[in-house]
Amino acid sequence: MCRQAGDGGGDVVTRTGREATEVIIGGGGTSLALSPQPLPRPPRLQPQHPLQTTPKFENPLLQRDYYTVQRFAKRIQKDPHGFKKTWVGADICKYMGFTCERLPDKRRLNALAAVDFNGANFEGEDLRLDDFLEKLNELAIFHANSNKFKGTIPLNVSKLQYLYELDVSNNMLSGNFPMEVTKAENLTFLDLRFNNFKGVIPRKAFNLDVDVLFINNNGFTQRLPRNIGNTTALFLTFANNNFTGTIPSSIGSAKNLLEVLFLNNNLSGCLPHQIGFLNKATVFDVSINNLTGPIPRSFGCLIKMELLNLASNKLYGRVPEIVCRLPNIAKLSLADNYFTQVGPECRKLIKQKKLDVRRNCISDVPDQRSGAECAEYFSKLRHCSNERLMRLIPCKKAFS
């Protein structure tokens, strides 16, 4: 038993031993001014080796690609758009820049099908495609333009059986033309623009069954391959390299071509009349080269042509009226050449500002070269070996 004084009158409050104990430890009863503060709880002991949770993957394919992506992420030192912030957790299908689809085989497994790093602006001292691109075995689309990738296209990329689009334009890739892509049987879109590739493009590249072949703005130095006509491409861009020699006559066999860009190279010789067979083409640009001779009359068969640019060459003669009658022409640029005559149809286009013939040798049209400059050019004998074919119009029946 325990006795305590009350606050007045001599009253005595009797408590059991248990109640007294509760007061002492702060667990019950009326608090006393002299009661001690509650004791702090003892610290929770931490295990020496925290338990690691193993990511749960939907299938082994996604598990394999998860580790490939995580290794690649370590190479990225600058990620201004925050791609890597989303690359957490086991579900890579939710990562920014990655898309998954069901495989087109009996397994129907979900797999990584597409990578889209376009405009990501990734940077890193060791930012390469090696040990990344070729390890994504089920990949069908890889777009990575406008980054700072170095090195070249990795070996074994041709073993990616589903790969059909490869865009690595506007990077810092270098070396010779990546031969590995010529073995990619399902490739339909190849974009190598704005890199530092050099050397020679193999003939095999023009046997690829592609719709798009973009190799402009590199450092390729060679003659255009004679089998260029074998290409199935719809778009062929070789601009801003250092291609030399003549345009092969086989180009007329590339019947699928819609756009041809050969501008700003070092091409020479006369325009082959076979270009007139490209009756699906809407754009043909060979400006800023060293081409010479007259415009073949076969160009009048380019009935779908909208933009025809032959400017800044050494072409001469009369501008064919049949070319100025092309039904869909919106821009015909012949500036900075040595043409001497234009007929009524061409003059109509000049008034409509569709035809540009500035800096030529046309005596009754303004903004032409000086007489001395034209005289010096024509003081040397010039001719094309196929001048007779220059008058050929393969679609003549269409105009009869």
C-alpha positions as CSV (number, residue, x, y, z in Angstrom):
1,M,0.0,0.0,0.0
2,C,1.1,3.6,-0.6
3,R,-0.2,6.8,0.8
4,Q,0.0,10.2,-0.8
5,A,-1.1,13.6,0.4
6,G,-3.8,15.4,-1.3
7,D,-3.9,19.1,-2.2
8,G,-5.7,20.0,1.0
9,G,-7.9,19.1,4.0
10,G,-5.8,16.2,5.1
11,D,-7.5,13.9,2.6
12,V,-5.6,10.7,2.0
13,V,-5.7,8.9,-1.4
14,T,-4.9,5.3,-1.3
15,R,-3.4,3.6,-4.4
16,T,-2.5,0.0,-5.2
17,G,1.0,-0.9,-5.9
18,R,0.1,-1.4,-9.6
19,E,-1.3,2.1,-9.9
20,A,1.7,3.6,-8.3
21,T,3.9,1.7,-10.7
22,E,1.9,3.1,-13.6
23,V,2.4,6.6,-12.3
24,I,6.2,6.1,-12.1
25,I,6.5,4.8,-15.6
26,G,4.0,7.3,-17.0
27,G,1.5,4.7,-17.9
28,G,-1.6,5.8,-16.1
29,G,-3.2,7.5,-13.2
30,T,-2.9,11.2,-12.3
31,S,0.4,12.7,-13.2
32,L,2.6,14.0,-10.4
33,A,4.8,17.0,-10.6
34,L,7.8,14.8,-9.7
35,S,7.0,12.0,-12.1
36,P,9.9,11.1,-14.4
37,Q,9.5,11.7,-18.2
38,P,8.7,8.6,-20.4
39,L,11.8,6.7,-21.4
40,P,12.7,6.8,-25.1
41,R,12.0,3.7,-27.2
42,P,15.1,1.7,-27.9
43,P,16.4,2.2,-31.5
44,R,15.2,-0.3,-34.1
45,L,18.1,-2.6,-35.2
46,Q,18.8,-2.5,-38.9
47,P,20.0,-5.6,-40.7
48,Q,23.6,-5.5,-41.8
49,H,22.6,-6.4,-45.4
50,P,19.2,-4.8,-46.5
51,L,17.0,-7.2,-48.4
52,Q,17.1,-6.5,-52.2
53,T,13.9,-7.0,-54.1
54,T,14.4,-8.8,-57.5
55,P,12.5,-7.1,-60.4
56,K,9.7,-9.1,-61.7
57,F,9.7,-9.3,-65.5
58,E,6.9,-10.3,-67.9
59,N,9.2,-12.6,-69.9
60,P,12.9,-13.4,-70.4
61,L,13.1,-11.2,-73.5
62,L,12.1,-8.1,-71.6
63,Q,14.4,-9.1,-68.7
64,R,17.4,-9.3,-71.1
65,D,16.6,-6.0,-72.7
66,Y,16.1,-4.4,-69.2
67,Y,19.8,-5.0,-68.3
68,T,20.9,-3.9,-71.8
69,V,19.1,-0.6,-71.4
70,Q,20.4,0.0,-67.8
71,R,24.0,-0.6,-69.1
72,F,23.4,1.9,-71.9
73,A,21.9,4.5,-69.5
74,K,25.3,4.7,-67.7
75,R,26.8,6.1,-70.9
76,I,24.5,9.1,-71.0
77,Q,26.0,12.1,-69.2
78,K,23.6,14.7,-70.6
79,D,19.9,14.1,-70.9
80,P,18.2,17.5,-71.3
81,H,14.8,16.0,-71.9
82,G,14.8,13.7,-68.9
83,F,14.5,10.3,-70.6
84,K,16.5,8.5,-68.0
85,K,14.2,9.7,-65.2
86,T,11.6,7.3,-66.5
87,W,14.0,4.4,-66.9
88,V,13.2,2.9,-63.5
89,G,11.4,-0.3,-62.6
90,A,11.2,-3.6,-64.4
91,D,8.6,-2.5,-67.1
92,I,10.8,-1.1,-69.9
93,C,7.7,-0.9,-72.1
94,K,6.8,2.2,-70.0
95,Y,10.2,3.9,-70.4
96,M,10.3,7.1,-72.4
97,G,11.6,6.3,-75.9
98,F,10.7,2.6,-75.9
99,T,7.7,0.8,-77.3
100,C,6.8,-2.8,-77.0
101,E,4.6,-5.0,-79.3
102,R,3.7,-8.7,-79.5
103,L,6.0,-10.8,-81.6
104,P,4.7,-11.9,-85.0
105,D,5.4,-15.6,-84.3
106,K,3.7,-18.4,-82.4
107,R,5.0,-17.2,-79.1
108,R,3.2,-13.9,-79.2
109,L,5.5,-12.6,-76.4
110,N,5.6,-8.9,-75.6
111,A,8.9,-7.6,-76.8
112,L,10.8,-4.3,-77.3
113,A,9.9,-3.3,-80.8
114,A,10.9,0.3,-81.2
115,V,13.4,2.9,-79.9
116,D,12.7,6.6,-80.5
117,F,15.5,8.9,-79.4
118,N,14.9,11.5,-82.1
119,G,15.8,14.9,-80.7
120,A,16.9,13.6,-77.3
121,N,20.2,15.4,-77.5
122,F,22.0,12.7,-75.5
123,E,25.7,13.4,-74.8
124,G,28.4,11.3,-73.3
125,E,32.2,10.7,-73.6
126,D,31.4,7.0,-74.4
127,L,28.0,7.4,-76.1
128,R,28.1,4.7,-78.7
129,L,25.6,2.3,-80.3
130,D,27.8,-0.7,-79.6
131,D,26.6,-3.2,-77.0
132,F,23.2,-1.6,-77.2
133,L,21.6,-1.5,-80.7
134,E,22.7,-5.0,-81.7
135,K,21.6,-6.5,-78.4
136,L,17.9,-5.6,-78.8
137,N,17.2,-8.8,-80.7
138,E,13.5,-8.1,-81.5
139,L,13.9,-4.5,-82.5
140,A,12.1,-3.3,-85.6
141,I,12.5,0.5,-85.5
142,F,15.5,2.4,-84.3
143,H,15.4,6.2,-84.6
144,A,18.1,8.2,-82.9
145,N,18.6,11.4,-84.9
146,S,20.0,14.6,-83.4
147,N,22.2,13.2,-80.6
148,K,25.9,12.9,-80.1
149,F,26.5,9.2,-80.8
150,K,30.1,8.4,-81.7
151,G,31.7,5.4,-83.4
152,T,29.8,3.6,-86.1
153,I,27.0,1.1,-86.7
154,P,27.8,-2.0,-84.6
155,L,28.6,-5.3,-86.1
156,N,25.8,-7.9,-86.1
157,V,23.1,-5.3,-86.5
158,S,22.2,-7.3,-89.6
159,K,21.2,-10.2,-87.3
160,L,18.2,-8.2,-86.0
161,Q,15.7,-10.1,-88.0
162,Y,12.8,-7.6,-87.6
163,L,14.8,-4.4,-88.2
164,Y,13.3,-2.4,-91.0
165,E,14.0,1.3,-90.1
166,L,17.4,2.7,-89.1
167,D,17.8,6.4,-88.6
168,V,21.1,7.6,-87.0
169,S,21.2,11.0,-88.8
170,N,22.7,14.1,-87.3
171,N,25.1,12.5,-85.0
172,M,28.9,12.2,-84.8
173,L,29.3,8.7,-86.4
174,S,32.4,8.2,-88.4
175,G,34.5,5.8,-90.4
176,N,33.8,4.0,-93.7
177,F,30.3,3.2,-94.9
178,P,28.8,0.7,-92.4
179,M,29.0,-2.4,-94.5
180,E,26.9,-4.3,-91.9
181,V,23.7,-2.6,-93.1
182,T,24.1,-4.1,-96.6
183,K,23.4,-7.5,-95.0
184,A,20.1,-6.3,-93.3
185,E,17.6,-8.1,-95.5
186,N,14.5,-6.4,-94.1
187,L,15.7,-2.9,-94.1
188,T,13.5,-0.4,-95.9
189,F,14.6,2.9,-94.4
190,L,18.2,3.9,-94.0
191,D,19.2,7.4,-92.9
192,L,22.9,8.2,-92.4
193,R,22.7,11.9,-93.1
194,F,24.7,14.6,-91.3
195,N,27.5,12.4,-89.9
196,N,31.2,12.0,-90.6
197,F,31.2,8.9,-92.8
198,K,33.7,8.8,-95.6
199,G,35.2,6.7,-98.3
200,V,33.3,4.6,-100.8
201,I,29.7,3.4,-100.8
202,P,29.7,-0.3,-101.8
203,R,27.7,-1.4,-104.8
204,K,25.7,-3.6,-102.5
205,A,24.0,-0.6,-101.0
206,F,22.1,0.0,-104.2
207,N,20.8,-3.6,-104.2
208,L,19.1,-3.0,-100.8
209,D,15.3,-3.3,-101.1
210,V,14.8,0.1,-99.4
211,D,12.3,2.9,-99.9
212,V,14.5,5.6,-98.4
213,L,18.3,6.0,-98.8
214,F,19.6,9.2,-97.2
215,I,23.4,9.6,-97.1
216,N,23.8,13.3,-97.7
217,N,26.1,15.6,-95.7
218,N,28.9,13.1,-95.1
219,G,32.4,12.9,-96.6
220,F,31.9,10.2,-99.3
221,T,34.4,10.6,-102.2
222,Q,33.8,8.4,-105.3
223,R,32.1,8.1,-108.6
224,L,28.4,7.3,-108.5
225,P,28.2,3.5,-108.8
226,R,27.0,2.3,-112.2
227,N,24.4,0.1,-110.6
228,I,22.6,3.0,-109.1
229,G,19.6,2.1,-111.3
230,N,19.1,-1.1,-109.3
231,T,17.8,0.9,-106.3
232,T,14.2,0.4,-105.3
233,A,14.3,3.6,-103.3
234,L,11.6,6.3,-103.5
235,F,14.0,8.9,-102.0
236,L,17.6,9.1,-103.0
237,T,19.7,11.9,-101.3
238,F,23.4,12.1,-102.0
239,A,23.7,15.9,-101.5
240,N,26.7,17.6,-99.9
241,N,29.3,15.0,-100.4
242,N,32.1,14.8,-102.9
243,F,30.7,12.5,-105.6
244,T,32.6,12.8,-108.9
245,G,32.2,11.7,-112.5
246,T,29.1,11.4,-114.6
247,I,25.5,10.5,-113.6
248,P,25.2,6.8,-114.7
249,S,22.7,6.2,-117.5
250,S,21.3,3.3,-115.4
251,I,19.5,5.9,-113.2
252,G,16.7,5.7,-115.7
253,S,16.0,2.2,-114.5
254,A,15.2,3.3,-111.0
255,K,11.5,3.6,-111.8
256,N,10.3,4.1,-108.2
257,L,12.2,7.3,-107.6
258,L,10.2,10.2,-106.4
259,E,13.0,12.5,-105.2
260,V,16.6,12.7,-106.3
261,L,19.0,15.1,-104.6
262,F,22.6,15.2,-106.0
263,L,23.2,18.8,-105.2
264,N,26.5,20.2,-104.1
265,N,28.9,17.5,-105.2
266,N,31.5,17.5,-108.0
267,L,29.6,15.7,-110.7
268,S,30.6,16.4,-114.3
269,G,29.8,15.4,-117.9
270,C,26.4,15.7,-119.6
271,L,23.0,14.9,-118.3
272,P,22.0,11.4,-119.4
273,H,18.7,11.4,-121.4
274,Q,17.6,8.4,-119.4
275,I,16.7,10.7,-116.6
276,G,13.5,11.3,-118.7
277,F,12.3,7.8,-117.8
278,L,11.8,8.9,-114.2
279,N,8.1,9.6,-114.8
280,K,7.2,9.3,-111.1
281,A,9.7,11.8,-109.9
282,T,8.5,15.1,-108.3
283,V,11.9,16.5,-107.3
284,F,15.2,16.4,-109.2
285,D,18.1,18.5,-107.9
286,V,21.6,18.4,-109.3
287,S,22.5,22.1,-108.6
288,I,26.0,23.2,-107.6
289,N,28.0,20.7,-109.7
290,N,30.1,20.8,-112.9
291,L,27.6,19.4,-115.3
292,T,27.7,20.6,-118.9
293,G,25.8,20.2,-122.2
294,P,22.2,21.0,-123.1
295,I,19.1,19.8,-121.3
296,P,17.9,16.6,-122.9
297,R,14.5,16.9,-124.5
298,S,13.5,13.7,-122.6
299,F,13.1,15.9,-119.5
300,G,9.8,16.9,-121.1
301,C,8.6,13.4,-120.1
302,L,8.9,14.2,-116.4
303,I,5.2,14.8,-116.1
304,K,5.0,14.6,-112.3
305,M,8.0,17.0,-111.8
306,E,7.3,19.9,-109.4
307,L,10.8,21.1,-108.6
308,L,13.6,20.8,-111.2
309,N,16.9,22.4,-110.1
310,L,19.8,22.5,-112.5
311,A,21.3,25.8,-111.3
312,S,25.0,26.5,-110.8
313,N,26.4,24.2,-113.4
314,K,27.9,24.8,-116.9
315,L,24.9,23.8,-119.0
316,Y,24.3,25.6,-122.2
317,G,22.1,25.9,-125.4
318,R,18.4,26.6,-125.8
319,V,16.0,25.8,-122.9
320,P,13.7,23.2,-124.4
321,E,10.1,24.4,-124.7
322,I,8.8,20.9,-123.9
323,V,10.4,21.3,-120.4
324,C,8.7,24.6,-119.8
325,R,5.3,22.9,-120.6
326,L,5.6,20.3,-117.8
327,P,2.1,20.3,-116.3
328,N,3.1,20.2,-112.6
329,I,6.2,22.4,-112.6
330,A,6.2,24.8,-109.7
331,K,9.9,25.7,-109.7
332,L,12.4,25.4,-112.6
333,S,15.8,26.8,-111.6
334,L,18.4,27.2,-114.3
335,A,20.3,30.1,-112.8
336,D,24.1,30.4,-113.0
337,N,24.6,28.5,-116.3
338,Y,25.3,29.4,-119.9
339,F,21.9,29.1,-121.6
340,T,21.5,31.3,-124.7
341,Q,17.8,31.1,-125.6
342,V,14.3,30.8,-124.2
343,G,11.1,30.4,-126.2
344,P,7.5,31.7,-125.6
345,E,6.5,28.9,-123.1
346,C,9.6,29.5,-121.0
347,R,9.0,33.3,-121.0
348,K,5.5,32.6,-119.6
349,L,7.2,30.8,-116.7
350,I,9.6,33.7,-116.2
351,K,6.7,36.1,-115.8
352,Q,5.0,33.7,-113.4
353,K,8.3,33.6,-111.4
354,K,8.4,29.8,-111.8
355,L,11.5,29.9,-114.0
356,D,14.8,31.4,-112.9
357,V,17.3,32.1,-115.6
358,R,19.5,34.7,-114.0
359,R,23.2,34.8,-114.8
360,N,23.0,33.0,-118.1
361,C,23.8,34.3,-121.6
362,I,20.3,35.2,-122.8
363,S,20.7,38.5,-124.6
364,D,17.1,40.0,-124.1
365,V,16.5,38.9,-120.5
366,P,17.8,40.9,-117.5
367,D,20.3,39.9,-114.9
368,Q,22.6,37.9,-117.2
369,R,26.4,37.3,-117.4
370,S,28.5,39.8,-119.1
371,G,29.2,39.4,-122.8
372,A,32.9,38.9,-122.1
373,E,32.2,36.1,-119.7
374,C,29.9,34.3,-122.1
375,A,32.4,34.8,-125.0
376,E,35.2,33.3,-122.9
377,Y,33.0,30.2,-122.1
378,F,32.0,29.5,-125.7
379,S,35.5,30.1,-127.0
380,K,36.2,26.5,-126.1
381,L,34.6,23.7,-128.2
382,R,32.0,21.8,-126.1
383,H,30.0,18.8,-127.0
384,C,28.4,15.7,-125.5
385,S,29.2,12.2,-126.7
386,N,25.5,11.4,-126.9
387,E,24.2,14.6,-128.5
388,R,21.9,12.7,-130.9
389,L,20.1,11.1,-127.9
390,M,19.7,14.6,-126.4
391,R,16.9,15.1,-128.9
392,L,15.1,11.9,-128.1
393,I,11.6,12.2,-126.5
394,P,10.7,8.7,-125.2
395,C,7.2,9.8,-124.3
396,K,6.5,11.4,-127.7
397,K,3.3,9.4,-128.2
398,A,1.9,11.1,-125.1
399,F,2.2,14.5,-126.8
400,S,0.9,13.5,-130.2
